[in-house]
Amino acid sequence: MEKPYDKRVDLWSIGIIQYLLLSGCLPFDDEESEKEIARQTIHDETPFPSVLWKKISLEARNLVDSK
């Protein structure tokens, strides 16, 4: 039986958890629509707003954003 996803999904999930732990918020969010969150997740680059990330090291950001 073929799995619907592979280890890349797990690695992506680790990046989301790292983002949350470092910044205190999720990278993709919308209070009104889960469909919008799904769209952002698929189509948008990971946001690193300077307000949240200015005190976080470049190395930590690169770890979160590694592809």
All heavy atoms as a GROMACS GRO file, in nm:
protein
  551
    1MET      N    1   0.085  -0.119   0.000
    1MET     CA    2   0.000   0.000   0.000
    1MET      C    3   0.089   0.125   0.000
    1MET      O    4   0.182   0.136   0.080
    1MET     CB    5  -0.092  -0.002   0.122
    1MET     CG    6  -0.177   0.122   0.136
    1MET     SD    7  -0.282   0.119   0.281
    1MET     CE    8  -0.434   0.072   0.204
    2GLU      N    9   0.060   0.217  -0.085
    2GLU     CA   10   0.138   0.340  -0.096
    2GLU      C   11   0.091   0.443   0.007
    2GLU      O   12  -0.028   0.463   0.026
    2GLU     CB   13   0.123   0.398  -0.237
    2GLU     CG   14   0.218   0.512  -0.263
    2GLU     CD   15   0.211   0.558  -0.407
    2GLU    OE1   16   0.193   0.474  -0.497
    2GLU    OE2   17   0.223   0.678  -0.428
    3LYS      N   18   0.187   0.505   0.074
    3LYS     CA   19   0.154   0.608   0.172
    3LYS      C   20   0.118   0.738   0.100
    3LYS      O   21   0.176   0.769  -0.003
    3LYS     CB   22   0.272   0.633   0.265
    3LYS     CG   23   0.305   0.515   0.354
    3LYS     CD   24   0.420   0.550   0.445
    3LYS     CE   25   0.451   0.434   0.535
    3LYS     NZ   26   0.562   0.463   0.625
    4PRO      N   27   0.027   0.817   0.158
    4PRO     CA   28  -0.013   0.942   0.093
    4PRO      C   29   0.093   1.052   0.105
    4PRO      O   30   0.083   1.154   0.041
    4PRO     CB   31  -0.141   0.980   0.166
    4PRO     CG   32  -0.130   0.915   0.300
    4PRO     CD   33  -0.052   0.788   0.276
    5TYR      N   34   0.193   1.031   0.188
    5TYR     CA   35   0.300   1.129   0.204
    5TYR      C   36   0.428   1.057   0.244
    5TYR      O   37   0.426   0.940   0.278
    5TYR     CB   38   0.263   1.238   0.305
    5TYR     CG   39   0.238   1.186   0.445
    5TYR    CD1   40   0.343   1.173   0.534
    5TYR    CD2   41   0.110   1.154   0.488
    5TYR    CE1   42   0.322   1.126   0.663
    5TYR    CE2   43   0.088   1.107   0.617
    5TYR     CZ   44   0.193   1.094   0.703
    5TYR     OH   45   0.173   1.048   0.828
    6ASP      N   46   0.538   1.130   0.244
    6ASP     CA   47   0.664   1.068   0.282
    6ASP      C   48   0.732   1.152   0.391
    6ASP      O   49   0.670   1.240   0.450
    6ASP     CB   50   0.755   1.047   0.161
    6ASP     CG   51   0.790   1.177   0.090
    6ASP    OD1   52   0.778   1.286   0.150
    6ASP    OD2   53   0.831   1.170  -0.028
    7LYS      N   54   0.860   1.126   0.414
    7LYS     CA   55   0.931   1.192   0.523
    7LYS      C   56   0.941   1.343   0.507
    7LYS      O   57   0.962   1.415   0.605
    7LYS     CB   58   1.070   1.132   0.542
    7LYS     CG   59   1.163   1.156   0.425
    7LYS     CD   60   1.297   1.091   0.447
    7LYS     CE   61   1.385   1.114   0.326
    7LYS     NZ   62   1.513   1.048   0.342
    8ARG      N   63   0.924   1.394   0.386
    8ARG     CA   64   0.930   1.540   0.366
    8ARG      C   65   0.822   1.612   0.447
    8ARG      O   66   0.844   1.722   0.495
    8ARG     CB   67   0.918   1.574   0.218
    8ARG     CG   68   1.040   1.532   0.137
    8ARG     CD   69   1.021   1.557  -0.008
    8ARG     NE   70   0.918   1.464  -0.057
    8ARG     CZ   71   0.882   1.452  -0.183
    8ARG    NH1   72   0.936   1.528  -0.275
    8ARG    NH2   73   0.791   1.364  -0.219
    9VAL      N   74   0.707   1.548   0.463
    9VAL     CA   75   0.599   1.608   0.544
    9VAL      C   76   0.642   1.617   0.690
    9VAL      O   77   0.615   1.717   0.757
    9VAL     CB   78   0.468   1.528   0.528
    9VAL    CG1   79   0.362   1.577   0.624
    9VAL    CG2   80   0.419   1.533   0.386
   10ASP      N   81   0.710   1.516   0.738
   10ASP     CA   82   0.758   1.518   0.876
   10ASP      C   83   0.862   1.627   0.896
   10ASP      O   84   0.860   1.699   0.997
   10ASP     CB   85   0.817   1.382   0.914
   10ASP     CG   86   0.713   1.271   0.911
   10ASP    OD1   87   0.596   1.299   0.942
   10ASP    OD2   88   0.749   1.157   0.879
   11LEU      N   89   0.952   1.642   0.800
   11LEU     CA   90   1.054   1.747   0.809
   11LEU      C   91   0.990   1.886   0.803
   11LEU      O   92   1.031   1.978   0.875
   11LEU     CB   93   1.158   1.730   0.699
   11LEU     CG   94   1.242   1.603   0.709
   11LEU    CD1   95   1.329   1.587   0.586
   11LEU    CD2   96   1.324   1.604   0.836
   12TRP      N   97   0.890   1.903   0.718
   12TRP     CA   98   0.817   2.030   0.710
   12TRP      C   99   0.752   2.059   0.846
   12TRP      O  100   0.758   2.172   0.896
   12TRP     CB  101   0.712   2.023   0.599
   12TRP     CG  102   0.633   2.147   0.585
   12TRP    CD1  103   0.666   2.259   0.514
   12TRP    CD2  104   0.505   2.176   0.644
   12TRP    NE1  105   0.568   2.355   0.525
   12TRP    CE2  106   0.467   2.306   0.604
   12TRP    CE3  107   0.419   2.103   0.726
   12TRP    CZ2  108   0.348   2.364   0.643
   12TRP    CZ3  109   0.300   2.162   0.765
   12TRP    CH2  110   0.266   2.291   0.724
   13SER      N  111   0.691   1.957   0.907
   13SER     CA  112   0.626   1.974   1.037
   13SER      C  113   0.726   2.016   1.145
   13SER      O  114   0.696   2.100   1.230
   13SER     CB  115   0.556   1.844   1.079
   13SER     OG  116   0.456   1.811   0.988
   14ILE      N  117   0.846   1.959   1.141
   14ILE     CA  118   0.950   1.999   1.236
   14ILE      C  119   0.984   2.146   1.218
   14ILE      O  120   1.000   2.220   1.316
   14ILE     CB  121   1.075   1.911   1.220
   14ILE    CG1  122   1.046   1.769   1.269
   14ILE    CG2  123   1.195   1.970   1.294
   14ILE    CD1  124   1.152   1.668   1.234
   15GLY      N  125   0.992   2.192   1.094
   15GLY     CA  126   1.018   2.334   1.067
   15GLY      C  127   0.909   2.423   1.122
   15GLY      O  128   0.937   2.530   1.178
   16ILE      N  129   0.783   2.382   1.110
   16ILE     CA  130   0.672   2.460   1.163
   16ILE      C  131   0.682   2.468   1.316
   16ILE      O  132   0.662   2.574   1.376
   16ILE     CB  133   0.536   2.400   1.120
   16ILE    CG1  134   0.519   2.407   0.969
   16ILE    CG2  135   0.420   2.470   1.191
   16ILE    CD1  136   0.518   2.545   0.909
   17ILE      N  137   0.714   2.357   1.379
   17ILE     CA  138   0.728   2.356   1.525
   17ILE      C  139   0.845   2.445   1.567
   17ILE      O  140   0.833   2.522   1.664
   17ILE     CB  141   0.745   2.212   1.577
   17ILE    CG1  142   0.615   2.134   1.554
   17ILE    CG2  143   0.786   2.210   1.724
   17ILE    CD1  144   0.628   1.984   1.570
   18GLN      N  145   0.957   2.439   1.496
   18GLN     CA  146   1.071   2.526   1.527
   18GLN      C  147   1.031   2.673   1.512
   18GLN      O  148   1.066   2.756   1.597
   18GLN     CB  149   1.188   2.496   1.434
   18GLN     CG  150   1.253   2.364   1.458
   18GLN     CD  151   1.355   2.330   1.350
   18GLN    OE1  152   1.342   2.370   1.234
   18GLN    NE2  153   1.456   2.255   1.388
   19TYR      N  154   0.960   2.706   1.406
   19TYR     CA  155   0.914   2.843   1.382
   19TYR      C  156   0.831   2.890   1.502
   19TYR      O  157   0.852   2.999   1.555
   19TYR     CB  158   0.831   2.847   1.254
   19TYR     CG  159   0.792   2.985   1.208
   19TYR    CD1  160   0.855   3.042   1.097
   19TYR    CD2  161   0.692   3.059   1.269
   19TYR    CE1  162   0.820   3.168   1.050
   19TYR    CE2  163   0.656   3.184   1.225
   19TYR     CZ  164   0.720   3.238   1.115
   19TYR     OH  165   0.685   3.363   1.069
   20LEU      N  166   0.736   2.806   1.545
   20LEU     CA  167   0.649   2.841   1.657
   20LEU      C  168   0.729   2.859   1.786
   20LEU      O  169   0.708   2.957   1.860
   20LEU     CB  170   0.543   2.732   1.675
   20LEU     CG  171   0.448   2.749   1.793
   20LEU    CD1  172   0.368   2.878   1.781
   20LEU    CD2  173   0.355   2.629   1.802
   21LEU      N  174   0.822   2.770   1.813
   21LEU     CA  175   0.901   2.780   1.936
   21LEU      C  176   0.989   2.904   1.938
   21LEU      O  177   1.007   2.967   2.043
   21LEU     CB  178   0.987   2.654   1.954
   21LEU     CG  179   0.910   2.526   1.986
   21LEU    CD1  180   1.004   2.406   1.980
   21LEU    CD2  181   0.841   2.535   2.120
   22LEU      N  182   1.044   2.941   1.823
   22LEU     CA  183   1.133   3.057   1.817
   22LEU      C  184   1.059   3.190   1.814
   22LEU      O  185   1.104   3.288   1.875
   22LEU     CB  186   1.224   3.047   1.695
   22LEU     CG  187   1.332   2.940   1.702
   22LEU    CD1  188   1.392   2.915   1.564
   22LEU    CD2  189   1.440   2.980   1.802
   23SER      N  190   0.947   3.195   1.744
   23SER     CA  191   0.879   3.324   1.723
   23SER      C  192   0.756   3.344   1.811
   23SER      O  193   0.710   3.456   1.831
   23SER     CB  194   0.837   3.340   1.577
   23SER     OG  195   0.730   3.252   1.546
   24GLY      N  196   0.699   3.235   1.858
   24GLY     CA  197   0.578   3.246   1.940
   24GLY      C  198   0.449   3.250   1.859
   24GLY      O  199   0.342   3.269   1.916
   25CYS      N  200   0.459   3.233   1.728
   25CYS     CA  201   0.338   3.231   1.645
   25CYS      C  202   0.359   3.136   1.528
   25CYS      O  203   0.471   3.095   1.499
   25CYS     CB  204   0.303   3.371   1.596
   25CYS     SG  205   0.421   3.440   1.482
   26LEU      N  206   0.250   3.104   1.462
   26LEU     CA  207   0.258   3.016   1.345
   26LEU      C  208   0.288   3.098   1.220
   26LEU      O  209   0.244   3.212   1.209
   26LEU     CB  210   0.126   2.941   1.328
   26LEU     CG  211   0.094   2.840   1.438
   26LEU    CD1  212  -0.049   2.791   1.426
   26LEU    CD2  213   0.191   2.723   1.430
   27PRO      N  214   0.358   3.039   1.124
   27PRO     CA  215   0.392   3.114   1.004
   27PRO      C  216   0.273   3.139   0.912
   27PRO      O  217   0.267   3.240   0.843
   27PRO     CB  218   0.496   3.027   0.935
   27PRO     CG  219   0.468   2.890   0.984
   27PRO     CD  220   0.416   2.907   1.124
   28PHE      N  221   0.179   3.048   0.911
   28PHE     CA  222   0.062   3.061   0.824
   28PHE      C  223  -0.061   3.058   0.913
   28PHE      O  224  -0.083   2.963   0.987
   28PHE     CB  225   0.056   2.946   0.724
   28PHE     CG  226   0.183   2.931   0.644
   28PHE    CD1  227   0.270   2.827   0.667
   28PHE    CD2  228   0.215   3.024   0.546
   28PHE    CE1  229   0.387   2.813   0.593
   28PHE    CE2  230   0.332   3.013   0.473
   28PHE     CZ  231   0.418   2.908   0.497
   29ASP      N  232  -0.141   3.164   0.906
   29ASP     CA  233  -0.256   3.174   0.994
   29ASP      C  234  -0.362   3.263   0.931
   29ASP      O  235  -0.331   3.355   0.856
   29ASP     CB  236  -0.214   3.229   1.131
   29ASP     CG  237  -0.314   3.196   1.240
   29ASP    OD1  238  -0.404   3.113   1.216
   29ASP    OD2  239  -0.303   3.255   1.348
   30ASP      N  240  -0.485   3.234   0.962
   30ASP     CA  241  -0.598   3.316   0.921
   30ASP      C  242  -0.713   3.282   1.014
   30ASP      O  243  -0.756   3.167   1.020
   30ASP     CB  244  -0.635   3.289   0.775
   30ASP     CG  245  -0.740   3.385   0.724
   30ASP    OD1  246  -0.856   3.376   0.769
   30ASP    OD2  247  -0.706   3.469   0.639
   31GLU      N  248  -0.761   3.380   1.088
   31GLU     CA  249  -0.866   3.355   1.186
   31GLU      C  250  -0.999   3.321   1.121
   31GLU      O  251  -1.086   3.263   1.186
   31GLU     CB  252  -0.882   3.476   1.278
   31GLU     CG  253  -0.762   3.498   1.366
   31GLU     CD  254  -0.778   3.616   1.460
   31GLU    OE1  255  -0.892   3.665   1.476
   31GLU    OE2  256  -0.677   3.658   1.518
   32GLU      N  257  -1.018   3.355   0.996
   32GLU     CA  258  -1.146   3.338   0.930
   32GLU      C  259  -1.158   3.210   0.847
   32GLU      O  260  -1.267   3.159   0.828
   32GLU     CB  261  -1.174   3.458   0.837
   32GLU     CG  262  -1.168   3.592   0.907
   32GLU     CD  263  -1.277   3.610   1.010
   32GLU    OE1  264  -1.391   3.564   0.985
   32GLU    OE2  265  -1.249   3.668   1.117
   33SER      N  266  -1.046   3.158   0.794
   33SER     CA  267  -1.059   3.055   0.693
   33SER      C  268  -0.946   2.952   0.697
   33SER      O  269  -0.829   2.986   0.681
   33SER     CB  270  -1.062   3.121   0.554
   33SER     OG  271  -1.052   3.026   0.452
   34GLU      N  272  -0.984   2.827   0.716
   34GLU     CA  273  -0.885   2.719   0.708
   34GLU      C  274  -0.838   2.701   0.564
   34GLU      O  275  -0.724   2.660   0.540
   34GLU     CB  276  -0.944   2.589   0.762
   34GLU     CG  277  -0.961   2.591   0.913
   34GLU     CD  278  -1.013   2.460   0.967
   34GLU    OE1  279  -1.006   2.356   0.897
   34GLU    OE2  280  -1.062   2.459   1.080
   35LYS      N  281  -0.924   2.732   0.468
   35LYS     CA  282  -0.884   2.724   0.327
   35LYS      C  283  -0.773   2.822   0.296
   35LYS      O  284  -0.682   2.793   0.219
   35LYS     CB  285  -1.003   2.749   0.235
   35LYS     CG  286  -1.098   2.634   0.226
   35LYS     CD  287  -1.207   2.662   0.123
   35LYS     CE  288  -1.298   2.542   0.110
   35LYS     NZ  289  -1.401   2.561   0.007
   36GLU      N  290  -0.778   2.940   0.358
   36GLU     CA  291  -0.673   3.040   0.337
   36GLU      C  292  -0.541   2.992   0.397
   36GLU      O  293  -0.435   3.011   0.339
   36GLU     CB  294  -0.713   3.175   0.396
   36GLU     CG  295  -0.606   3.281   0.389
   36GLU     CD  296  -0.555   3.312   0.248
   36GLU    OE1  297  -0.623   3.280   0.149
   36GLU    OE2  298  -0.444   3.367   0.237
   37ILE      N  299  -0.547   2.927   0.512
   37ILE     CA  300  -0.425   2.871   0.571
   37ILE      C  301  -0.366   2.765   0.478
   37ILE      O  302  -0.245   2.763   0.454
   37ILE     CB  303  -0.454   2.810   0.710
   37ILE    CG1  304  -0.496   2.920   0.808
   37ILE    CG2  305  -0.332   2.735   0.763
   37ILE    CD1  306  -0.548   2.867   0.940
   38ALA      N  307  -0.450   2.680   0.422
   38ALA     CA  308  -0.403   2.578   0.328
   38ALA      C  309  -0.341   2.643   0.205
   38ALA      O  310  -0.235   2.600   0.158
   38ALA     CB  311  -0.518   2.486   0.288
   39ARG      N  312  -0.404   2.749   0.154
   39ARG     CA  313  -0.350   2.818   0.036
   39ARG      C  314  -0.214   2.878   0.068
   39ARG      O  315  -0.119   2.863  -0.008
   39ARG     CB  316  -0.446   2.928  -0.011
   39ARG     CG  317  -0.401   2.992  -0.143
   39ARG     CD  318  -0.454   3.132  -0.160
   39ARG     NE  319  -0.404   3.226  -0.062
   39ARG     CZ  320  -0.279   3.277  -0.059
   39ARG    NH1  321  -0.190   3.242  -0.148
   39ARG    NH2  322  -0.244   3.364   0.034
   40GLN      N  323  -0.202   2.945   0.183
   40GLN     CA  324  -0.074   3.005   0.224
   40GLN      C  325   0.034   2.899   0.236
   40GLN      O  326   0.147   2.918   0.191
   40GLN     CB  327  -0.089   3.077   0.358
   40GLN     CG  328  -0.173   3.200   0.355
   40GLN     CD  329  -0.200   3.253   0.496
   40GLN    OE1  330  -0.147   3.205   0.595
   40GLN    NE2  331  -0.284   3.355   0.504
   41THR      N  332  -0.001   2.788   0.297
   41THR     CA  333   0.094   2.680   0.320
   41THR      C  334   0.150   2.627   0.189
   41THR      O  335   0.270   2.600   0.178
   41THR     CB  336   0.026   2.565   0.398
   41THR    OG1  337  -0.021   2.617   0.522
   41THR    CG2  338   0.121   2.451   0.424
   42ILE      N  339   0.066   2.615   0.090
   42ILE     CA  340   0.106   2.558  -0.039
   42ILE      C  341   0.177   2.660  -0.128
   42ILE      O  342   0.278   2.630  -0.191
   42ILE     CB  343  -0.016   2.500  -0.113
   42ILE    CG1  344  -0.068   2.379  -0.036
   42ILE    CG2  345   0.019   2.462  -0.257
   42ILE    CD1  346  -0.204   2.331  -0.081
   43HIS      N  347   0.128   2.784  -0.130
   43HIS     CA  348   0.172   2.880  -0.232
   43HIS      C  349   0.265   2.991  -0.182
   43HIS      O  350   0.340   3.047  -0.262
   43HIS     CB  351   0.051   2.944  -0.299
   43HIS     CG  352  -0.034   2.845  -0.373
   43HIS    ND1  353   0.008   2.783  -0.489
   43HIS    CD2  354  -0.156   2.794  -0.346
   43HIS    CE1  355  -0.086   2.700  -0.531
   43HIS    NE2  356  -0.186   2.704  -0.446
   44ASP      N  357   0.259   3.026  -0.056
   44ASP     CA  358   0.336   3.140  -0.007
   44ASP      C  359   0.471   3.097   0.050
   44ASP      O  360   0.484   2.987   0.105
   44ASP     CB  361   0.258   3.215   0.102
   44ASP     CG  362   0.133   3.283   0.050
   44ASP    OD1  363   0.108   3.279  -0.072
   44ASP    OD2  364   0.058   3.339   0.132
   45GLU      N  365   0.568   3.184   0.038
   45GLU     CA  366   0.697   3.163   0.105
   45GLU      C  367   0.676   3.178   0.256
   45GLU      O  368   0.585   3.248   0.301
   45GLU     CB  369   0.799   3.267   0.058
   45GLU     CG  370   0.844   3.248  -0.085
   45GLU     CD  371   0.930   3.124  -0.102
   45GLU    OE1  372   1.012   3.095  -0.015
   45GLU    OE2  373   0.912   3.056  -0.204
   46THR      N  374   0.760   3.114   0.332
   46THR     CA  375   0.751   3.127   0.478
   46THR      C  376   0.783   3.271   0.516
   46THR      O  377   0.888   3.323   0.482
   46THR     CB  378   0.851   3.032   0.546
   46THR    OG1  379   0.827   2.900   0.500
   46THR    CG2  380   0.836   3.037   0.697
   47PRO      N  381   0.692   3.336   0.588
   47PRO     CA  382   0.716   3.475   0.627
   47PRO      C  383   0.809   3.483   0.748
   47PRO      O  384   0.799   3.403   0.841
   47PRO     CB  385   0.577   3.527   0.662
   47PRO     CG  386   0.502   3.406   0.707
   47PRO     CD  387   0.559   3.291   0.627
   48PHE      N  388   0.899   3.578   0.745
   48PHE     CA  389   0.988   3.605   0.858
   48PHE      C  390   0.982   3.753   0.890
   48PHE      O  391   1.076   3.827   0.862
   48PHE     CB  392   1.132   3.561   0.826
   48PHE     CG  393   1.149   3.412   0.819
   48PHE    CD1  394   1.142   3.346   0.698
   48PHE    CD2  395   1.171   3.339   0.934
   48PHE    CE1  396   1.159   3.208   0.691
   48PHE    CE2  397   1.186   3.201   0.929
   48PHE     CZ  398   1.180   3.136   0.807
   49PRO      N  399   0.868   3.800   0.947
   49PRO     CA  400   0.855   3.943   0.976
   49PRO      C  401   0.962   3.990   1.073
   49PRO      O  402   0.990   3.925   1.174
   49PRO     CB  403   0.715   3.956   1.035
   49PRO     CG  404   0.670   3.818   1.067
   49PRO     CD  405   0.754   3.722   0.991
   50SER      N  406   1.023   4.103   1.041
   50SER     CA  407   1.134   4.152   1.123
   50SER      C  408   1.093   4.180   1.267
   50SER      O  409   1.176   4.168   1.357
   50SER     CB  410   1.195   4.276   1.059
   50SER     OG  411   1.099   4.379   1.050
   51VAL      N  412   0.968   4.213   1.289
   51VAL     CA  413   0.922   4.239   1.426
   51VAL      C  414   0.944   4.116   1.514
   51VAL      O  415   0.984   4.127   1.629
   51VAL     CB  416   0.772   4.278   1.425
   51VAL    CG1  417   0.714   4.282   1.565
   51VAL    CG2  418   0.752   4.410   1.354
   52LEU      N  419   0.920   3.999   1.459
   52LEU     CA  420   0.934   3.874   1.535
   52LEU      C  421   1.074   3.816   1.528
   52LEU      O  422   1.121   3.754   1.622
   52LEU     CB  423   0.836   3.769   1.482
   52LEU     CG  424   0.688   3.802   1.493
   52LEU    CD1  425   0.606   3.693   1.423
   52LEU    CD2  426   0.646   3.815   1.637
   53TRP      N  427   1.144   3.835   1.415
   53TRP     CA  428   1.267   3.763   1.389
   53TRP      C  429   1.393   3.846   1.406
   53TRP      O  430   1.503   3.792   1.391
   53TRP     CB  431   1.262   3.702   1.250
   53TRP     CG  432   1.167   3.586   1.248
   53TRP    CD1  433   1.032   3.591   1.223
   53TRP    CD2  434   1.197   3.450   1.276
   53TRP    NE1  435   0.977   3.466   1.235
   53TRP    CE2  436   1.076   3.378   1.266
   53TRP    CE3  437   1.313   3.383   1.309
   53TRP    CZ2  438   1.071   3.240   1.289
   53TRP    CZ3  439   1.306   3.246   1.330
   53TRP    CH2  440   1.186   3.177   1.320
   54LYS      N  441   1.382   3.974   1.440
   54LYS     CA  442   1.502   4.057   1.449
   54LYS      C  443   1.598   4.014   1.560
   54LYS      O  444   1.717   4.038   1.550
   54LYS     CB  445   1.466   4.206   1.462
   54LYS     CG  446   1.396   4.243   1.590
   54LYS     CD  447   1.358   4.389   1.590
   54LYS     CE  448   1.275   4.422   1.714
   54LYS     NZ  449   1.225   4.558   1.708
   55LYS      N  450   1.548   3.951   1.664
   55LYS     CA  451   1.634   3.908   1.775
   55LYS      C  452   1.673   3.760   1.766
   55LYS      O  453   1.740   3.708   1.854
   55LYS     CB  454   1.564   3.933   1.908
   55LYS     CG  455   1.544   4.081   1.937
   55LYS     CD  456   1.482   4.104   2.071
   55LYS     CE  457   1.466   4.252   2.096
   55LYS     NZ  458   1.404   4.280   2.225
   56ILE      N  459   1.632   3.694   1.660
   56ILE     CA  460   1.661   3.552   1.641
   56ILE      C  461   1.776   3.540   1.542
   56ILE      O  462   1.778   3.606   1.439
   56ILE     CB  463   1.535   3.478   1.592
   56ILE    CG1  464   1.425   3.490   1.699
   56ILE    CG2  465   1.567   3.332   1.564
   56ILE    CD1  466   1.289   3.442   1.655
   57SER      N  467   1.870   3.456   1.574
   57SER     CA  468   1.991   3.445   1.491
   57SER      C  469   1.961   3.398   1.349
   57SER      O  470   1.863   3.328   1.324
   57SER     CB  471   2.091   3.348   1.555
   57SER     OG  472   2.045   3.215   1.541
   58LEU      N  473   2.048   3.437   1.259
   58LEU     CA  474   2.038   3.395   1.121
   58LEU      C  475   2.049   3.243   1.110
   58LEU      O  476   1.981   3.180   1.030
   58LEU     CB  477   2.146   3.464   1.036
   58LEU     CG  478   2.145   3.431   0.888
   58LEU    CD1  479   2.013   3.467   0.823
   58LEU    CD2  480   2.260   3.502   0.818
   59GLU      N  481   2.132   3.183   1.194
   59GLU     CA  482   2.147   3.038   1.193
   59GLU      C  483   2.015   2.968   1.228
   59GLU      O  484   1.978   2.869   1.167
   59GLU     CB  485   2.258   2.994   1.289
   59GLU     CG  486   2.397   3.036   1.248
   59GLU     CD  487   2.433   3.178   1.288
   59GLU    OE1  488   2.356   3.246   1.356
   59GLU    OE2  489   2.542   3.223   1.247
   60ALA      N  490   1.944   3.023   1.328
   60ALA     CA  491   1.814   2.965   1.367
   60ALA      C  492   1.714   2.980   1.254
   60ALA      O  493   1.639   2.887   1.222
   60ALA     CB  494   1.763   3.030   1.494
   61ARG      N  495   1.713   3.097   1.192
   61ARG     CA  496   1.621   3.119   1.079
   61ARG      C  497   1.654   3.022   0.964
   61ARG      O  498   1.564   2.964   0.904
   61ARG     CB  499   1.630   3.263   1.031
   61ARG     CG  500   1.541   3.287   0.912
   61ARG     CD  501   1.549   3.428   0.863
   61ARG     NE  502   1.489   3.435   0.732
   61ARG     CZ  503   1.452   3.545   0.671
   61ARG    NH1  504   1.470   3.660   0.730
   61ARG    NH2  505   1.399   3.541   0.553
   62ASN      N  506   1.781   3.006   0.934
   62ASN     CA  507   1.820   2.914   0.827
   62ASN      C  508   1.781   2.771   0.858
   62ASN      O  509   1.744   2.695   0.767
   62ASN     CB  510   1.970   2.924   0.801
   62ASN     CG  511   2.008   3.053   0.732
   62ASN    OD1  512   1.925   3.119   0.670
   62ASN    ND2  513   2.134   3.091   0.743
   63LEU      N  514   1.787   2.732   0.985
   63LEU     CA  515   1.744   2.598   1.024
   63LEU      C  516   1.596   2.580   0.998
   63LEU      O  517   1.553   2.480   0.941
   63LEU     CB  518   1.776   2.573   1.171
   63LEU     CG  519   1.732   2.438   1.227
   63LEU    CD1  520   1.807   2.325   1.157
   63LEU    CD2  521   1.754   2.435   1.377
   64VAL      N  522   1.516   2.680   1.035
   64VAL     CA  523   1.371   2.674   1.014
   64VAL      C  524   1.339   2.673   0.864
   64VAL      O  525   1.250   2.601   0.819
   64VAL     CB  526   1.301   2.794   1.082
   64VAL    CG1  527   1.155   2.803   1.042
   64VAL    CG2  528   1.316   2.784   1.233
   65ASP      N  529   1.413   2.749   0.787
   65ASP     CA  530   1.381   2.769   0.646
   65ASP      C  531   1.459   2.676   0.553
   65ASP      O  532   1.453   2.692   0.431
   65ASP     CB  533   1.408   2.914   0.608
   65ASP     CG  534   1.335   2.956   0.481
   65ASP    OD1  535   1.224   2.906   0.456
   65ASP    OD2  536   1.388   3.039   0.407
   66SER      N  537   1.530   2.578   0.608
   66SER     CA  538   1.608   2.489   0.521
   66SER      C  539   1.512   2.407   0.434
   66SER      O  540   1.407   2.364   0.477
   66SER     CB  541   1.697   2.398   0.604
   66SER     OG  542   1.621   2.317   0.688
   67LYS      N  543   1.554   2.391   0.310
   67LYS     CA  544   1.468   2.320   0.216
   67LYS      C  545   1.534   2.194   0.168
   67LYS      O  546   1.646   2.174   0.159
   67LYS     CB  547   1.438   2.411   0.098
   67LYS     CG  548   1.353   2.526   0.142
   67LYS     CD  549   1.324   2.622   0.027
   67LYS     CE  550   1.227   2.725   0.075
   67LYS     NZ  551   1.265   2.856   0.074
   0.00000   0.00000   0.00000
